Amino acid sequence: MLAPPPVRVLVAERDPAVRARLSTVLDEADGVELVGAVPDATAARVTLRRRLPDVLLLDLRLSPPEEFPRRPAVVALATFDSEAGILRALRDGAAGFLLRSAPRRDLIKVVRLAADGHVVLSPDVSRRWVSAATRLSGPRDERLAAVDRLSAKETEVLAAVGAALTNAEIAERLDLPEPVVREHVARVVRKLGCAHRTGAGLLAYERGLCRPGRDRPEPA
């Protein structure tokens, strides 16, 4: 059986030391191909067109995620003092966010999840993200009330989405076929009036359906 193709990753990071560290980790990782490491948004756009990466690790100080195409998946690189930027990035369609100082294991996991089209919630910053969402999101009574109107199965699916489980992991947890899980996720996102899974995951945290950084299963 042929091995799957490597996940192609582009790093766009202003800080040269951080850029070098991320590049080294990605370059040494199995199943990952670093296609470039650039210091600004202009260079990122050029490299995107030429190298067609699966994932873009994007310094939020360079550009908002919505200025890039939906593919590749954009993962925002953030620090603890950029809560507002993190929340805006998630609302604008970013696949998730990651601390610049994230451990190697978390970095590789985030890249692989994002490449598969899943929400990425870095365990290291989940608690801060929830706090930021509470302060910055404003009144969301209608959407939170919509959470309460979900069926029991839909609520289970939403909690799993908030925990950043992949569709395959949700299928295993709930003992459902993966196509059924995809349908459930799409229906939940639609019922909650969200643009994507990330927004639904945010509501799951706000409603207390999952615990920051503690609900994802550890890899075997």
GUTIVO-531180 format. One line per 10 residues: number of its first residue (from 0); for each residue x, y, z of N, C-alpha, C, CB. Coordinates in steps of 0.2 Angstrom, whole numbers, plus 5000, padded with zeros to 4 digits. Atoms other than C-alpha are relative to their C-alpha. Glycine has a CB too. Layout:
NUM> X:Y:Z:X:Y:Z:X:Y:Z:X:Y:Z | ...
END
This chain:
0> 5004:4994:5000:5000:5000:5000:5004:5006:5000:4995:5000:5006 | 4996:4994:5000:5007:5017:4995:4999:5004:5006:4999:5003:4993 | 5001:4995:4995:5010:5030:5008:4997:5006:4998:5007:5002:5003 | 5004:4994:5002:4999:5045:5008:5006:5006:4998:4995:5003:5005 | 4995:4994:5002:5008:5061:5000:5001:5004:5006:4997:5004:4994 | 4999:4996:4994:5016:5072:5013:4995:5006:5000:5007:5002:5000 | 5003:4994:4999:5007:5087:5020:5004:5006:4998:4997:5001:5007 | 4996:4995:5002:5014:5102:5011:4998:5007:5004:4999:5002:4992 | 5001:4995:4995:5016:5117:5023:5004:5006:4998:5002:4998:5007 | 4996:4994:5001:5021:5135:5020:4999:5004:5006:4997:5005:4994
10> 5000:4996:4994:5026:5146:5035:5001:5008:4998:5006:4998:5004 | 5000:4993:5001:5023:5165:5034:5001:5003:5007:4994:5003:4996 | 4999:4998:4993:5031:5172:5050:5005:5006:5000:5002:4995:5004 | 4995:4994:5000:5039:5190:5053:5006:4999:5004:4996:5006:5002 | 4995:5000:4995:5050:5185:5067:5005:4994:4997:4998:4998:5007 | 4995:5005:5003:5066:5176:5059:5001:4994:5005:5006:5003:4998 | 4999:5005:4995:5069:5166:5075:4995:4995:5000:5002:5002:5007 | 5005:5004:5000:5052:5159:5076:4999:4996:4993:4993:5004:5001 | 5000:5003:5007:5052:5156:5057:5005:4994:4999:5001:5005:4994 | 4995:5005:5001:5068:5146:5058:4998:4994:5004:5007:5003:5003
20> 5002:5006:4995:5061:5135:5073:4995:4996:4996:4998:5003:5007 | 5006:5004:5003:5045:5131:5064:5003:4996:4994:4995:5005:4998 | 4998:5004:5006:5054:5127:5048:5004:4994:5002:5005:5005:4996 | 4996:5005:4998:5066:5116:5057:4996:4994:5002:5005:5001:5005 | 5005:5005:4997:5052:5106:5066:4997:4997:4994:4995:5003:5005 | 5004:5003:5005:5042:5104:5050:5005:4996:4995:4997:5006:4996 | 4996:5003:5005:5057:5100:5039:5002:4993:5002:5006:5004:4999 | 4997:5007:4997:5062:5085:5051:4994:4996:5001:5003:5002:5006 | 5006:5004:4998:5044:5079:5053:4998:4995:4994:4994:5004:5001 | 5002:5005:5005:5039:5063:5044:4993:5002:4997:4999:4993:5004
30> 5007:4999:5003:5024:5065:5032:4999:5007:4999:4995:4997:5004 | 5001:4993:5001:5027:5084:5031:5005:5002:4995:5000:5004:5007 | 4995:4997:5004:5035:5094:5017:5000:5007:5001:4999:4998:4992 | 5000:4992:5000:5040:5112:5020:5002:5003:4993:5006:5002:5005 | 4999:4997:5007:5038:5121:5004:5002:5007:5000:4993:5000:4996 | 4998:4993:5000:5043:5138:5010:5000:5003:5007:4997:5004:4995 | 5001:4996:4993:5046:5150:5025:5002:5007:4998:5005:4997:5005 | 5000:4993:5002:5043:5168:5021:4999:5005:5005:4996:5001:4994 | 5000:4995:4994:5044:5184:5031:4994:5005:4999:5006:5004:5000 | 5005:4995:5001:5029:5194:5023:4994:4997:4996:5003:5006:4997
40> 5006:5002:5004:5012:5192:5015:5001:5000:4993:4994:5004:5002 | 4999:5000:5007:5017:5197:4998:5004:4993:4998:5004:5006:4998 | 4996:5006:5001:5030:5183:4998:4996:4993:5001:5007:4999:5004 | 5005:5006:4999:5017:5171:5005:4996:4999:4994:4996:5001:5006 | 5005:5001:5006:5005:5174:4990:5004:4998:4994:4997:5007:4999 | 4996:5003:5006:5019:5171:4977:5001:4993:5001:5006:5004:5000 | 4998:5007:4998:5024:5155:4986:4994:4996:4999:5003:4999:5006 | 5006:5003:5001:5006:5150:4987:4998:4998:4993:4994:5004:5003 | 5002:5001:5007:5003:5151:4968:5005:4995:4997:5001:5007:4996 | 4995:5005:5003:5020:5142:4964:5000:4993:5003:5006:5004:5001
50> 4999:5007:4997:5020:5128:4977:4994:4997:5002:5005:5002:5006 | 5006:5003:4998:5002:5125:4981:5000:4996:5007:4998:4995:4994 | 5000:5004:4994:5004:5120:4999:4993:4998:5003:5003:5004:5006 | 5007:5002:4997:4990:5111:5009:4998:5005:5006:5001:4993:5002 | 5001:4996:4994:4993:5122:5025:5004:5006:5000:5001:4996:5006 | 4996:4994:4999:4998:5140:5028:5000:5002:5007:4997:5006:4995 | 4999:4998:4993:5005:5144:5045:5001:5008:5000:5006:4997:5004 | 5000:4993:5002:5001:5163:5045:5001:5004:5007:4994:5002:4997 | 4999:4995:4995:5008:5176:5057:4994:5005:4999:5007:5004:4999 | 5006:4995:5000:4992:5187:5061:5002:5007:4999:4996:4999:5006
60> 4998:4994:5001:5003:5202:5060:5001:5002:4993:5006:5002:5004 | 4999:4999:5007:5006:5200:5042:4994:5001:4996:5004:4994:4997 | 5006:5000:5004:4988:5198:5035:4995:4997:5004:5002:4998:4993 | 5006:5004:4998:4971:5193:5040:4999:4994:4996:4994:5004:5001 | 5001:5006:5004:4966:5175:5035:4996:5001:4994:4998:4995:5004 | 5005:4999:5006:4952:5181:5023:5003:5002:4994:4994:5004:5002 | 4996:4997:5006:4965:5189:5011:5003:4994:4997:5005:5005:5002 | 4998:5006:5003:4970:5171:5007:4995:4996:4997:5005:4996:5004 | 5005:5005:5002:4961:5158:4997:4998:4995:5005:5002:4997:4993 | 5002:5005:4995:4951:5145:5006:5004:4994:5000:4993:4997:4998
70> 4995:5005:5000:4964:5132:5001:5006:5004:4998:4998:4995:4994 | 4999:5005:4995:4976:5130:5008:4997:5002:5007:5008:5000:5002 | 5002:4998:4993:4970:5129:5026:5004:5005:5004:4999:4993:5004 | 4996:4995:4996:4976:5144:5036:4999:4999:5007:4997:5007:4998 | 4999:5001:4993:4982:5141:5053:5003:5007:5003:5004:4994:5003 | 4997:4993:4997:4985:5158:5063:5005:4998:5005:4994:5004:5003 | 4995:5000:4994:5001:5159:5073:4999:5006:5004:5007:5000:4997 | 5002:4995:4995:4998:5169:5089:5004:4999:5006:4992:4999:5001 | 4997:5000:4993:5004:5174:5106:4995:5001:5005:5006:5006:5000 | 5005:4999:4995:4995:5176:5122:4997:5007:5000:5003:4998:5007
80> 5002:4994:5000:4993:5194:5119:4996:5002:4994:5005:5005:5001 | 5004:4998:5006:4983:5193:5103:4994:4997:5000:5005:4997:4994 | 5007:5003:5000:4966:5187:5109:4995:5002:4995:4998:5001:5007 | 5005:4997:5005:4956:5199:5098:5002:4997:4993:5000:5007:5000 | 4998:5002:5007:4966:5194:5083:4999:4992:4999:5008:5001:4999 | 5002:5007:5000:4964:5175:5087:4992:4999:4998:5002:4997:5006 | 5007:5001:5001:4945:5177:5088:4998:5003:4993:4996:5004:5005 | 5002:4997:5007:4944:5188:5072:5002:4995:4995:5004:5006:4999 | 4997:5005:5005:4955:5175:5063:4995:4994:4999:5007:4997:5002 | 5005:5005:5000:4943:5161:5068:4994:5001:4996:4999:4997:5007
90> 5006:4998:5003:4928:5170:5063:5001:5002:4992:4997:5007:5003 | 4999:4998:5007:4936:5175:5046:5002:4994:4996:5005:5005:4999 | 4999:5006:5004:4938:5157:5041:5007:4996:5001:4999:5001:4993 | 4994:5004:4999:4955:5151:5048:4998:4993:5003:5004:5004:5005 | 5002:5007:4998:4956:5133:5051:5002:4999:5008:5005:4995:4996 | 4999:5000:4993:4962:5137:5069:5006:5004:5002:5002:4993:5002 | 4994:4996:4998:4977:5144:5079:5004:4996:5004:4997:5006:5004 | 4995:5004:4997:4993:5139:5086:5005:5005:5003:5004:4995:4995 | 4995:4995:4997:5005:5147:5098:5007:4999:4997:5001:4998:5008 | 4993:5001:5003:5022:5151:5091:5005:4996:5003:5003:5007:4999
100> 4996:5004:4996:5030:5142:5105:4997:4993:5001:5001:5004:5007 | 5003:5007:4999:5019:5126:5103:5006:4995:5000:4995:4999:4995 | 4995:5006:5000:5029:5110:5107:4999:4997:4993:4998:4995:5005 | 4999:5003:5007:5034:5100:5091:4994:4995:4999:5006:4996:5000 | 5006:5005:5001:5020:5087:5094:4994:5003:4999:4999:4996:5007 | 5007:4996:5002:5006:5100:5094:5001:5003:4994:4999:5005:5006 | 5000:4997:5007:5013:5108:5079:4999:4995:4995:5007:5003:4999 | 5001:5006:5005:5014:5092:5069:4992:4998:5000:5004:4994:5001 | 5007:5002:5000:4996:5087:5075:4996:5006:4997:4998:4999:5007 | 5004:4995:5002:4989:5104:5071:5000:5000:4992:5002:5007:5002
110> 4999:5000:5007:4996:5104:5053:4997:4994:4997:5008:4999:4998 | 5004:5005:5004:4989:5087:5049:4993:5000:5001:5003:4993:5004 | 5007:4999:5000:4972:5091:5056:4998:5005:4995:4998:5002:5007 | 5002:4994:5005:4971:5107:5046:5000:4997:4993:5005:5006:5001 | 4999:5002:5007:4977:5098:5030:4994:4995:4999:5006:4996:4999 | 5006:5004:5001:4962:5086:5033:4994:5004:5000:5000:4994:5005 | 5006:4996:5000:4950:5100:5034:4996:5001:5006:4995:4997:4995 | 5003:5000:4994:4947:5100:5052:5001:5006:5004:5001:4994:5004 | 4998:4995:4995:4946:5113:5066:5006:4998:5004:4993:5001:5004 | 4994:5001:4996:4962:5115:5075:4999:5005:5006:5006:5002:4996
120> 5000:4996:4994:4961:5121:5093:5006:4998:5004:4994:4998:5005 | 4994:5001:4997:4978:5122:5101:4999:4999:5008:5006:5005:4999 | 5002:5001:4993:4977:5114:5119:5004:5006:5004:5003:4994:5002 | 4996:4995:4996:4990:5127:5125:4996:5007:5001:5007:5001:4997 | 5004:4993:4999:4978:5142:5122:4993:4999:5000:5002:5004:4994 | 5007:5000:5000:4961:5135:5123:4997:5004:5005:4998:4992:5000 | 5003:4996:4994:4957:5142:5140:5000:5008:4998:5004:4998:5006 | 5000:4993:5002:4963:5159:5134:4995:5002:4995:5007:5002:4998 | 5004:4999:5005:4953:5158:5119:4993:5000:5002:5000:4994:4994 | 5007:5000:4997:4937:5154:5128:4999:5006:5004:4999:4994:5005
130> 5001:4993:4996:4940:5169:5140:4999:5006:4995:5006:5001:5004 | 5000:4995:5005:4943:5180:5125:4993:5000:4996:5005:4999:4994 | 5007:5000:5003:4927:5174:5116:4995:5003:5004:4998:4992:4998 | 5005:4997:4996:4917:5178:5131:5000:5008:5001:5001:4997:5007 | 5000:4992:5000:4923:5196:5132:4999:5003:4993:5007:5001:5003 | 5000:4996:5006:4924:5200:5114:4995:4998:4995:5007:4998:4996 | 5005:5002:5005:4910:5191:5105:4994:5004:5000:4999:4993:5000 | 5006:4996:5000:4896:5202:5111:4994:4995:5001:4999:5004:4994 | 5006:5004:4999:4878:5196:5113:4999:4995:4995:4994:5005:5000 | 5001:5006:5004:4875:5179:5106:4995:4996:5002:5007:4996:4999
140> 5006:5004:4997:4859:5174:5114:4997:4995:4995:4995:5005:5004 | 5004:5004:5005:4851:5168:5098:5003:4994:4999:4998:5004:4994 | 4996:5006:5002:4865:5156:5093:5000:4995:5006:5006:5002:4998 | 4999:5004:4994:4867:5150:5111:4993:4996:5001:5002:5004:5006 | 5007:5003:4999:4848:5147:5112:4999:4994:4995:4995:5005:4999 | 5000:5005:5006:4850:5137:5095:5004:4994:5002:5003:5003:4994 | 4997:5006:4997:4862:5126:5104:4996:4996:5004:5007:5002:5004 | 5005:5004:4995:4849:5121:5117:4995:4997:4996:4997:5005:5005 | 5005:5003:5004:4837:5117:5103:5002:4994:4996:4997:5005:4995 | 4997:5005:5004:4849:5104:5095:4997:4993:5003:5007:5000:5000
150> 5002:5007:4997:4844:5085:5097:5006:4998:5004:4998:4995:4994 | 4994:5002:4996:4854:5075:5109:5006:4997:4996:4997:4994:5004 | 4994:5002:5004:4864:5067:5095:5004:5006:4997:4997:4995:4994 | 4997:4994:5003:4867:5084:5087:5005:5003:5005:4995:5005:4997 | 4996:4997:4995:4873:5090:5104:5007:4997:5001:4996:5001:5006 | 4994:5004:4999:4885:5076:5106:5005:5001:4994:4998:4992:4999 | 4996:4998:5006:4892:5080:5088:5003:5007:5001:4996:5000:4994 | 4997:4993:4998:4894:5098:5093:5005:5000:5005:4994:5005:5002 | 4995:5000:4995:4903:5094:5108:5007:4997:4998:4998:4996:5006 | 4994:5003:5003:4915:5083:5098:5004:5005:4996:4998:4994:4997
160> 4997:4995:5004:4918:5097:5086:5004:5005:5004:4994:5004:4995 | 4997:4995:4995:4922:5109:5100:5006:4997:5003:4995:5002:5005 | 4994:5003:4997:4935:5096:5106:5005:4999:4994:4998:4994:5003 | 4995:5000:5006:4943:5097:5088:5001:4993:4998:5007:5003:5002 | 5000:5006:5002:4939:5079:5085:4999:5000:4992:4995:4995:5003 | 5002:5000:5007:4940:5074:5066:4994:4996:4999:5006:4996:4997 | 5006:5004:5001:4925:5066:5058:5001:4993:5001:4998:5001:4993 | 4999:5007:4999:4933:5049:5059:5000:4999:5008:5007:4998:4997 | 5000:5001:4993:4936:5051:5078:4993:5001:5003:5005:5006:5003 | 5007:5000:4998:4918:5057:5080:4996:4994:4999:4997:5007:4997
170> 5004:5006:5002:4912:5042:5071:5002:4994:5005:5002:4998:4993 | 4998:5005:4996:4922:5031:5082:4997:5001:5007:5008:4999:5001 | 5002:4998:4993:4917:5040:5098:4992:4999:5001:5001:5007:5002 | 5007:5000:5000:4898:5040:5093:4997:4993:4997:4997:5006:4997 | 5002:5006:5004:4898:5023:5084:4995:5001:4994:4997:4995:5005 | 5004:4998:5006:4892:5031:5068:5004:4999:4994:4997:5007:5001 | 4996:5000:5006:4897:5029:5050:5002:5007:4999:4996:4997:4994 | 4997:4994:5001:4908:5043:5045:4996:5005:4995:5007:5000:4997 | 5005:4996:5004:4896:5049:5031:4995:5003:5004:4998:4996:4994 | 5005:4997:4996:4883:5051:5044:5002:5006:5004:4997:4994:5004
180> 4997:4995:4996:4894:5061:5055:5001:5006:4996:5007:4998:5002 | 4999:4994:5004:4898:5073:5040:4993:5003:4999:5003:4998:4993 | 5007:4997:5001:4879:5075:5038:4998:5004:5006:4995:4995:4998 | 5002:4997:4994:4877:5079:5056:5004:5006:5001:5002:4995:5006 | 4996:4994:4999:4891:5091:5057:4998:5006:4995:5008:4999:4998 | 5002:4994:5004:4885:5101:5042:4993:5002:5002:4999:4997:4993 | 5007:4998:4998:4867:5101:5049:5001:5004:5006:4996:4994:5001 | 4999:4997:4994:4873:5107:5066:5003:5007:4998:5005:4997:5005 | 4997:4994:5002:4884:5121:5058:4994:5005:4997:5006:4999:4995 | 5005:4997:5004:4869:5126:5047:4995:5003:5005:4996:4996:4995
190> 5005:4998:4995:4857:5126:5062:5002:5006:5005:4998:4994:5004 | 4997:4995:4996:4868:5137:5072:5002:5007:4997:5006:4997:5004 | 4999:4994:5003:4870:5150:5059:5008:5001:4999:4997:5005:5003 | 4993:4999:5000:4889:5147:5058:5003:5000:4993:5004:4996:5005 | 4997:5001:5006:4900:5149:5043:5004:4994:4999:5004:5006:4998 | 4995:5006:5000:4911:5134:5047:5000:4997:5007:5007:5002:4998 | 5000:5004:4994:4915:5121:5060:5003:5004:5006:5004:4994:4999 | 4997:4997:4994:4926:5133:5070:4995:5004:5004:5005:5005:4997 | 5006:4996:4996:4911:5145:5074:4996:4995:5004:4996:5003:4995 | 5004:5004:4996:4901:5130:5080:5004:4997:5006:4998:4994:4995
200> 4996:5002:4995:4916:5124:5090:5000:5005:5006:5007:4998:4998 | 5000:4995:4996:4917:5141:5098:4993:5000:5005:5000:5007:4997 | 5007:5000:4996:4898:5140:5103:5000:4994:5005:4994:4999:4995 | 4999:5005:4996:4902:5123:5110:5003:5001:5007:5003:4994:4997 | 4996:4998:4994:4915:5130:5122:4996:5005:5004:5006:5003:4998 | 5003:4995:4996:4904:5145:5127:4994:4997:5003:4997:5005:4995 | 5006:5003:4997:4889:5133:5131:5003:4995:5005:4996:4997:4995 | 4997:5005:4996:4901:5122:5141:4999:4993:4998:4996:5001:5007 | 5001:5007:5002:4899:5106:5131:5007:4997:4999:4997:5000:4993 | 4993:5003:5000:4918:5103:5131:5004:5004:5004:5002:4999:4992
210> 4995:4997:4995:4933:5107:5142:5006:5002:4996:5001:4995:5005 | 4994:4998:5004:4947:5117:5134:5006:4996:5001:5002:5007:5002 | 4994:5003:5000:4961:5107:5129:5000:4993:5003:5006:5004:5003 | 5000:5006:4996:4955:5091:5138:4996:4994:4997:4998:5001:5007 | 5004:5005:5003:4943:5082:5127:5002:4996:4994:4993:5004:4998 | 4997:5003:5005:4954:5077:5113:5003:4993:5002:5005:5004:4996 | 4997:5007:4998:4959:5058:5114:5008:5001:4998:4997:4994:4996 | 4993:5000:5001:4978:5056:5115:5001:4994:4994:5004:4998:5006 | 4999:5005:5006:4985:5047:5099:5003:4994:5003:5005:5003:4995 | 4997:5006:4997:4990:5029:5102:5007:4999:4998:4996:4994:4996
END
